[in-house]
Amino acid sequence: MTSKKIVEIKDLNYTYPDGTEALRGINLEIFEGESVGLIGPNGSGKSTLLLHLNGILRGNNGLVRVMDMDMDKDIKEIRSKIGLVFQDPDDQLFSPSVFDDVAFGPINMGFSRDEVERRVEMALSQVDMHGYEERSPHHLSFGEKKRISIATVLSMNPEILVLDEPTSNVDPRARKELIEFLKSFGITKIIATHDMDMVAEVCDKVFLLYNGKIIAKGYVKEILSDIDLLESHGLEPPTMVRLFKEINQKNVPLRLEEGIERLKKIME
């Protein structure tokens, strides 16, 4: 059964007002249910590309279609289908309470009070933050703010979840929890990051951006196992890849659990 194409970008270019070329000839397709990593070093164009998915930025030329809808004609509908989580949660959280932040989207979508409350409860439960409704977002830890930011998007029941550097600036425990949450979400996910271990855990496919261009694309194992490709474009390969390359093992695993099993067999 063929998956439905959910994002289509053709020949997209974008130049900032100061003359910086951020995107150059971007072409990509993303299908329903996929978890896609947009990887690349800082300044490669990842965040700029994400902002084109819901019309915050508009390309100088090229085509951006989401769920077969046109960005110029259907922007309101597109924004109801795409949930964008910013890198810095303080850019997303502005209300006096967690409940108010998570309820903001559903209220503006015109839902009843009962439906708003149901959606807030559902979204907070999905990120294990149930019971935080009356807390002030600004008094939470950075990792907790990240979770609430994701909940503000989940409350609108999006069909595509878009995240910009979700694991940046969080401690190891919060990072692990975020990765587990992301793995549990069954919707289409598009994640911009240079955290290769997270991509190995969460994503199916990868697009490598460098200087505003897509340098490589493919399945996670294919791209993340290519140490020369990653290092030549400013990225550190996943931990498991580096470890198994050092002990001259072929067909390297990407995930920790898989690596532990392989190491046990090597040591037997």
Secondary structure, 3 states (H helix, E strand, C coil): CCCCEEEEEEEEEEECCCCCEEEEEEEEEEECCCEEEEECCCCCCHHHHHCCCCCCCCCCEEEEEECCEECCCCHHHHHHHEEEECCCHHHCCCCCCHHHHHHHHHHHCCCCHHHHHHHHHHHHHHCCCCCCCCCCHHHCCHHHHHHHHHHHHHCCCCCEEEEECCCCCCCHHHHHHHHHHHHHCCCEEEEEECCHHHHHHHCCEEEEEECCEEEEEEEHHHHHCCHHHHHHCCCCCCHHHHHHHHCCCCCCCCCHHHHHHHHHHHHC
